[in-house]
Amino acid sequence: MSQRTHLVVGAGPIGSAVARRLAAAGDRVRVVTRSGSGPDLPGVERVAADASDAMRLGELAAGSDVLYNCVNPQYHRWATDWPPIAAALLRAAETSGAVLVTTSNLYGYGELDGPMTEQTPLNGTGAKARVRIRMWEDALAAHRAGRIRATEARGADYVGPGAESHLGERTVPKLLAGKTVQVLGSPDTRHTWTYTEDMAATLVAIGADERAWGRAWHVPSALECTQREAIARLAALAGVPMPKVTTVPGVLLRALGLVNPLIRELPEVAYQLERPFVMDSSAAQRELGLVPTPADDVLHAILDGFRARERRAA
């Protein structure tokens, strides 16, 4: 297979994982962030640029086979920051001819009583849901008009080293220290969690497979359980006692939201942790042959990431 060229916009846990996979396959990779950061690897070029600058993105995307949207604006600025970035990425895909592959989530579906599939209507009403719906509808319209080729991968809450996760910073250090773990929402409703490496694998796969274009795909995700069950399994794998699990009081969240813009955004998506939030990813497994990382391997990766960080700190 001939060497391919890729432009990855964003170098958080997902963008970096995508870049590593592409570089390991021997492809040429250009990573764009505002600061010029990204994986320092052979075959990876790091460029500083503004993701909302359509002209500059178009220049950087020239000659690329695939353009990956792995951008992650600040959570409380989605409504203002996403529209110009999404428009710039659409324009860059159109001028360069690169396949536009977007990293997305499940917000667009809104509150549901059953598992989400790719055919579930995008009926979300929150501000963040509307942003995500508009991004996909614009990309799909451009695809159907023949202006671009587009696809997107939708994942649930991320887990894995470096991911901001309910099963990450607020859980693992306390679990390893034998302290009480406080969770957001209900500890006993079922929830799907998406491993960052599985998201990266899906993005790379759908960018390379023309059967995937013009559709959205759910990322194969093996970790589906309650927060309490996940914490219990983490404790078992870590060889520590199961900690006491409590819920963060709503009054505390409201008080913190007065001074913390990130926490202020949580009520809009609180349903995701208060009622079942389950994603069906069978289509990608059946039609594209993608296989999720086993749940215990995902939990081991979470623990290994924190233990490696502790060793570095020591």
N, C-alpha and C positions, 0 to 999 in steps of 0.2 A: 504494500500500500504506500502511495506517495505521501510525502510529508505535507501536513496541513498547517494552516496559519489561523490563529485565534486571537481575538481581542476580549479580554476579561475586564469588565468594569466593576471595580470593588475588590477589596482584599481582606474582608473579614473572614470568619471561619469557612464560609461557603466559597467565596471567590478564591481564597488561597488553596482550598482543597481541589477546586476545579483546575487551577493552574498547575498544581503538583501532578495531577493525573495526566494532564495533557503533555506536560514536559516529560514525564516518565515514559510516555508513548512515543517520544521522539519528535513531537510536533513543535512548531514555533509558537511562542506565547508572548503576548504583550499585555501587561497588567497596568490598568489605569486607576489611579487614586488621586485625590486632591494633593496629597503630600508626596506622592511618588513611592509609597511603601509597597510591600508585597513580598512574596517568597523570593529569597536570594538563591536562585538555582540556575544551573546551566540550561540555556534555552529559554529563559524567562527574562524579558526586557521590562523594566519598570519605568513608567512615565507619569509625570505629574500633570494633571489636567482637570478641568472642571467638568463633571459629568453632565451639566446642564448646557454646555457649550456645543451646540449641534455641529457647527462648522469644524471645530477642533476634533470632535469625536469622529466625524466623517473622514477627516484626514487620517486619523489613527486607525480607522477601520478599513481603509483602502487595502485591497488585496487579501482581506481576511475571509476565511470560509465561514466562520461562526462568530457571532457577537453575543457575549454572555452578559446579561444584566444581573449582576450580583451586588447591586448598590443597596445600602442600608441607611437611609436618612435617620436622623434622630426621631425617636418614636413620637414625640409630641409635635413634630414639624412635618408629618406626612402630608397634611392637606396643602401646605405651602411649597414643600420641597419636591414632592414626587411629580406633579404635573410637568414642570419644565424639564426634569430629568427624563421622564418617560417620552416626552415629545422629541428631545434630542436623540434618544436612542432609536426611536422610530425613523427619524430623518437619517441618522447614520446608517441604519440597516438598508434604507432605500437607496442612498447614494452609493454605498459600497457593494450592495448585493449579498452581504453576509446574512446568514440565517440568524434571526433574532431569537435567542433563548432566554426566557425570563424566569428568575427565581421568585416564586410566589407562595401564597399560603392559603388558608381556608376561611379567611375572614368574610369573603364574598358570599358565602352560603348563609350566614346569619345563624340564628338559633333553630335547631332541628330536634326532632324526636328520635331519629334513627341515624344509621351510618351515612356518611357523605360519599357520593360517587361523583365522577366527572359529569354525570348527567343531572345532578342535583341543581335546581334553578339558583341563580345568583340573586338571592332576595335579601341580602344583608342590607341593613338600613343605617348602620353607624357610619361616622365620617371616614374611618379607616376602611371599612368595607366598600364604601362608595369609591374611594380612591383606587382600590384594587380592581373593582368591577370595571371602572372606566379604562384603566390601563389595558385590561385584557380585551375589552370590547373594541378599543381603538386599534390594537394590534391585529385582532381577528378581522376587522373590517379592511385594514390595509392588506392583509393576507388574501382575503377573498377578492379584493380588487386587483390582485396581481402586482401590487406595488412592492411587497416584501414577502418573505417566507418566515412564518413565526410559529412558535410553540412555547408552552410554559410548563414548569413543574411546580406542583403545589404540595407543600409539606405541612405537617402539624408542628407543634412546639419542638424546637431543636434541642437535641441533647448531644453531648460530645465535648471533647477538650476545646476550650475557648468559646463555647456557645453560652450565651446568656439564657439560662434555663431554670425552670422551677426545680429541676433535679440537679442543679449545679451549685453555684456559690452559696445560695441560702440553705442548702441541704447537706452537702457532702462534708464540709469542714466540721459542722456540728455533729453529724453522725459519727465521724471518725474520732471526735473528742468526747463522745459519750454524752452529749448535751441534748436537750429537747429540740426537736425540729418543728418549726412553725411553717405551715403551708398556707398558700392562698386558696380560697374557695374550700370545697369539700375534699377531705382526704379519701373519700370512699365512692367517688363516681369514676366510671371508666374513661380513659383518655388515651389517645394515640400520641406517641412521641416519635419524631423523625430524627434519625442519626445524621449528623452533618455529612459524613462520608457517603451515605446513601443518597442524600440530595445531590451531592457532587456527581456521583456515578450516574444518576438519572439525567442531570443536565447534559453531561457529556454524551450520553446515549441518544437522547432525543435531538441533540444538535446534529448528530451524524446520520440519523436515520430518517429519510424522507417520508416514511410511513407515519412518523410522529408529528409532522408539520401540519398546522391548521387545527391542532387540538391541544387541550390541556391534559396533563397526566398527574395522577397522584403518585407520590414517591413511595415505593415499597418500604414498609415500616413494620418491623416485627414487634416492637415494644408497645403493647396495648394492655394497660392495666390501670388500677387506681394509684393515686399518689402513695397511699399507705403500702400497697403491695410493692411498688417500686422501691420504696425506702426499706422495706423488709428484705427484699432481694439484695439490695446494695449492702445492707448490713451483713447478710449471710456471706456474700462474696468477699467482703472485707474482713470477715472473721471477728466482727464486733457485735455486741448485744443490740437487739432491736431498740431504738430510742423511743422515748415518748413522743407522740405526734399530736400537735395541737394546731388550731386554726388561728391565723392572724385576725384579731378583732376588727370588725368593720369600722368602728369608731377610730381606731388607730390609723387605718388606711386613709380615712377621710382627713384626719389631722395632718398626716404626712403629705397628703396631696396638696395642702395649702402652700407648702414650701418646696415640694419636689414635683416638677412638671411631668416626669415619667410616671410616678405613682398616680398623678392626677388623671392620667389616661386610662387607668385600669378598669374603672367601672364600665366603660363601653364594651370591654371584652370579658367581663367577669363571668358571663354565662359559660365560657369555655372550661372553667374549672368548678363550676357549681352544678352542672348537669352533664350527662354523658356527652363526650366530644370525640367521636370515633370516625376514622377515615378508612374507607375501603380502597385498597390499592391493587386489587386483583387484575385490573385491566393492563397495567404496565407489566405485571408479572406474566400474564397470559399472552399478551400480544407482542411484547418487546423482549421477553425472556429475562427480565431483571429479577434479581433475587435479593431480598432484604438481608442485612446483617443480623444474625441471631441475637435475640434480646439479651442473653447473658454476655455476649461479646460486646454489645453496646454498653452495658453497665460496667463491665471490666474496663472499657476504654475511658469511661467517666472517672472511675477510681484511679486508674493509672495516670490520667492527666493531672489530678490533684496531688497525687503522691510525687510525681515528677516536679511539680511546682514547689512542693515542700522541700524536696532535696535541693533544688536550686537556691531557695531562700536560705537553707542552712549552710 
